[in-house]
């Protein structure tokens, strides 16, 4: 099973967290062009939850955390492996503590494994690809964090590919997603073909000026949730046979968040 619902893209259940009332103070270094706005982000978040539920995912909504502006990005706070929740030390100091609230919820159905001090990782640097974990080493995920996660992945019988994430982007998932078996969607100008071609049967390249849209959520039968407003990406993915649903992610993008950032799949 590995990451719940990822192997077969069933994604039966997910955890999300409401937008923080202090969302205007969220980190923004890559995509943001204006101060993040709570009301707009809350609207996008509601549309996002609706889209997950429309695809058959049972969604649990955790309450907002006023003290943590970035806490809606729950993907970063836990990595699921076969009934275990790996709880990292957050990659940015202002986010340290978000994972504690998530682990309190996760302990109801998962074994909690805490990363040791000095091992930092954001879940946004982890992509489950068919039978292996792609682990990005980035400004948020250090060598110790990547190797700690890899040790647990290997222990459960899965392979690992380490990918160096360029400084041009925040996380691995920001420029990479896997919508169906054997396939990687990747953003041009960030990841290189030789980083992906050794394990992917098919690479779908998204134009550099639409890099944000390379983060997608794939479901079975080539159903795909994408960020709205990226016409080139929409045409590319429709031509690849995907059935698309779009969500307006512009307010989430202002805090460097993407589609996958907003959820953790639990079954």
HELIX and SHEET records of a PDB file:
HELIX    1   1 UNK A   23  UNK A   25  5                                   3    
HELIX    2   2 UNK A   38  UNK A   54  1                                  17    
HELIX    3   3 UNK A   74  UNK A   77  5                                   4    
HELIX    4   4 UNK A   93  UNK A   95  5                                   3    
HELIX    5   5 UNK A   98  UNK A  106  1                                   9    
HELIX    6   6 UNK A  123  UNK A  125  5                                   3    
HELIX    7   7 UNK A  143  UNK A  155  1                                  13    
HELIX    8   8 UNK A  173  UNK A  175  5                                   3    
HELIX    9   9 UNK A  193  UNK A  196  1                                   4    
HELIX   10  10 UNK A  208  UNK A  214  5                                   7    
HELIX   11  11 UNK A  231  UNK A  239  1                                   9    
HELIX   12  12 UNK A  250  UNK A  253  1                                   4    
HELIX   13  13 UNK A  260  UNK A  262  5                                   3    
SHEET    1   A 3 UNK A  58  UNK A  62  0                                        
SHEET    2   A 3 UNK A  13  UNK A  17  1                                        
SHEET    3   A 3 UNK A 264  UNK A 265 -1                                        
SHEET    1   B 3 UNK A  79  UNK A  81  0                                        
SHEET    2   B 3 UNK A  84  UNK A  87 -1                                        
SHEET    3   B 3 UNK A 111  UNK A 114  1                                        
SHEET    1   C 3 UNK A 126  UNK A 129  0                                        
SHEET    2   C 3 UNK A 132  UNK A 137 -1                                        
SHEET    3   C 3 UNK A 159  UNK A 164  1                                        
SHEET    1   D 3 UNK A 176  UNK A 177  0                                        
SHEET    2   D 3 UNK A 183  UNK A 187 -1                                        
SHEET    3   D 3 UNK A 202  UNK A 206  1                                        
SHEET    1   E 3 UNK A 217  UNK A 219  0                                        
SHEET    2   E 3 UNK A 223  UNK A 227 -1                                        
SHEET    3   E 3 UNK A 243  UNK A 247  1                                        
END                                                                             
